């Protein structure tokens, strides 16, 4: 039987990262922080292929860091203020963790996952926007795992659930964003 509270709890925990991950295309669409719309790799190449690609920009990095770092403590505050049970459901003592530190580590993790897999795609000679399923949809979960697991020590069940949910949510949101003209890839 599906435990819907557990699924909602996993989504609630990762919602700051999900929202932050959606911010670069929105910042691009609404011309936010245009001065930072410069490639992280500065246009450098390795064996004729970009290091990360022109679509991995400082604007995206800054948007993700700011949003995730500030949203994480906000979600913790909302959780505690309304006496919700999401963190208890995933067996996390959220009050023993600094929300700002968690948000910063989470933002660094999602960025590292995204950039790391962009680097891998370029080494495989895959252009930006070419499907690299399931990693296009889940690379930031892998990065988050690497950066926050030492701090939060969540279960394997949590991470598998998050991986599957993120894959499905990402595809759904990208389809909607693609149809609205906010995103260039359907996946």
C-alpha positions as CSV (number, residue, x, y, z in Angstrom):
1,X,0.0,0.0,0.0
2,X,1.2,3.5,-0.8
3,X,2.0,5.7,2.1
4,X,0.8,9.1,0.9
5,X,2.0,11.0,4.0
6,X,5.5,9.6,3.4
7,X,5.4,10.7,-0.3
8,X,4.2,14.2,0.8
9,X,6.9,14.3,3.4
10,X,9.7,13.5,0.9
11,X,8.4,16.1,-1.5
12,X,8.1,18.7,1.3
13,X,11.7,18.1,2.4
14,X,13.0,18.5,-1.1
15,X,10.6,21.3,-2.2
16,X,13.2,24.1,-1.7
17,X,15.5,22.3,-4.1
18,X,12.8,21.6,-6.6
19,X,11.8,25.2,-6.7
20,X,15.4,26.4,-6.9
21,X,16.1,24.0,-9.7
22,X,13.2,25.5,-11.7
23,X,14.5,29.1,-11.2
24,X,17.2,29.3,-14.0
25,X,14.7,28.9,-16.9
26,X,12.3,31.3,-15.2
27,X,15.1,33.9,-14.6
28,X,16.0,33.6,-18.2
29,X,12.3,34.0,-19.4
30,X,11.7,37.0,-17.2
31,X,15.2,38.6,-17.7
32,X,16.2,38.5,-14.1
33,X,19.9,39.1,-13.3
34,X,20.9,39.4,-16.9
35,X,24.3,40.6,-16.0
36,X,25.1,37.2,-14.6
37,X,23.9,35.3,-17.8
38,X,27.4,34.2,-18.5
39,X,28.7,30.6,-18.9
40,X,30.3,29.2,-15.8
41,X,33.0,27.7,-18.0
42,X,33.7,31.0,-19.6
43,X,33.5,29.4,-23.0
44,X,36.4,27.0,-22.4
45,X,36.6,23.7,-24.1
46,X,38.2,20.3,-23.5
47,X,39.0,18.4,-26.7
48,X,36.8,20.7,-28.7
49,X,33.7,20.3,-26.4
50,X,32.5,22.9,-23.9
51,X,33.5,22.2,-20.3
52,X,29.8,22.5,-19.2
53,X,28.1,24.4,-22.0
54,X,26.7,27.9,-22.5
55,X,23.5,27.1,-20.7
56,X,25.2,26.6,-17.3
57,X,25.4,30.2,-16.2
58,X,26.3,32.2,-13.2
59,X,22.7,33.5,-13.1
60,X,21.4,30.0,-12.7
61,X,23.9,29.2,-9.9
62,X,23.1,32.4,-8.0
63,X,19.4,32.0,-8.4
64,X,19.6,28.4,-7.1
65,X,21.8,29.3,-4.2
66,X,19.6,32.2,-3.1
67,X,16.3,30.4,-3.4
68,X,17.3,27.1,-1.9
69,X,19.3,28.7,1.0
70,X,16.3,30.9,1.9
71,X,13.5,28.6,1.2
72,X,14.9,25.7,3.3
73,X,14.7,27.6,6.7
74,X,11.3,29.0,5.6
75,X,9.9,25.5,5.0
76,X,11.3,24.5,8.4
77,X,9.7,27.5,10.0
78,X,6.3,26.7,8.3
79,X,6.6,23.1,9.4
80,X,7.3,24.0,13.0
81,X,4.8,26.9,13.1
82,X,1.9,24.8,11.9
83,X,3.1,21.7,13.8
84,X,3.2,19.6,10.7
85,X,4.6,16.0,10.8
86,X,6.6,15.8,7.5
87,X,10.1,15.7,9.0
88,X,9.0,13.2,11.7
89,X,7.5,11.0,8.9
90,X,10.9,10.7,7.2
91,X,12.6,10.3,10.6
92,X,14.5,13.5,10.6
93,X,15.0,15.6,13.7
94,X,14.9,18.9,11.8
95,X,15.3,21.0,15.0
96,X,18.8,19.6,15.5
97,X,19.9,20.9,12.1
98,X,20.7,24.5,11.2
99,X,18.2,25.3,8.5
100,X,20.5,27.9,6.8
101,X,23.4,25.4,6.6
102,X,21.0,22.7,5.3
103,X,19.7,25.1,2.6
104,X,23.2,26.1,1.6
105,X,24.5,22.5,1.4
106,X,21.3,21.5,-0.5
107,X,21.8,24.3,-3.0
108,X,25.5,23.4,-3.5
109,X,24.5,19.8,-3.9
110,X,21.8,20.4,-6.6
111,X,24.2,22.7,-8.5
112,X,27.1,20.2,-8.3
113,X,24.8,17.4,-9.5
114,X,23.6,19.5,-12.4
115,X,27.0,20.8,-13.4
116,X,28.6,17.4,-12.9
117,X,26.2,15.7,-15.3
118,X,26.5,18.6,-17.8
119,X,30.3,17.9,-17.7
120,X,29.7,14.2,-18.3
121,X,27.3,14.9,-21.1
122,X,29.9,17.1,-22.8
123,X,32.5,14.3,-22.5
124,X,30.0,11.9,-24.1
125,X,29.6,14.5,-26.8
126,X,26.0,15.1,-26.1
127,X,24.7,18.6,-26.9
128,X,22.8,20.7,-24.3
129,X,19.1,19.8,-24.5
130,X,19.7,16.2,-25.8
131,X,18.0,13.6,-23.6
132,X,20.2,11.9,-21.0
133,X,17.4,10.0,-19.2
134,X,17.2,9.6,-16.2
135,X,20.0,11.9,-15.2
136,X,18.6,15.0,-16.8
137,X,15.7,14.7,-14.4
138,X,17.6,13.4,-11.3
139,X,21.1,14.8,-11.4
140,X,20.4,17.2,-8.6
141,X,19.0,14.5,-6.4
142,X,22.4,12.7,-6.7
143,X,24.2,15.9,-5.9
144,X,22.0,16.6,-2.9
145,X,22.6,13.1,-1.6
146,X,26.4,13.6,-1.8
147,X,26.3,17.0,0.0
148,X,23.6,16.6,2.6
149,X,23.5,12.9,3.5
150,X,26.4,13.3,6.0
151,X,24.4,16.0,7.8
152,X,20.8,14.6,7.6
153,X,21.4,10.8,7.4
154,X,18.2,10.0,5.7
155,X,17.2,6.4,4.9
156,X,17.8,4.6,1.6
157,X,14.0,4.4,1.2
158,X,13.9,8.2,1.4
159,X,16.5,8.6,-1.4
160,X,14.9,6.0,-3.7
161,X,11.5,7.5,-3.2
162,X,12.9,11.0,-3.9
163,X,14.7,9.8,-7.0
164,X,11.6,8.3,-8.5
165,X,9.3,11.2,-7.5
166,X,11.8,13.7,-8.8
167,X,12.0,11.9,-12.1
168,X,8.2,12.0,-12.5
169,X,7.8,15.6,-11.2
170,X,10.6,16.8,-13.4
171,X,9.1,15.3,-16.6
172,X,5.7,16.7,-15.7
173,X,7.0,20.2,-15.0
174,X,9.2,20.3,-18.1
175,X,6.3,19.2,-20.3
176,X,4.2,22.1,-18.8
177,X,7.1,24.5,-19.1
178,X,7.8,23.4,-22.7
179,X,4.1,23.8,-23.7
180,X,4.1,27.3,-22.1
181,X,7.3,28.3,-23.9
182,X,9.3,28.5,-20.6
183,X,11.6,25.6,-21.2
184,X,13.3,24.3,-24.4
185,X,13.3,20.6,-23.6
186,X,10.3,18.4,-23.1
187,X,12.2,16.2,-20.6
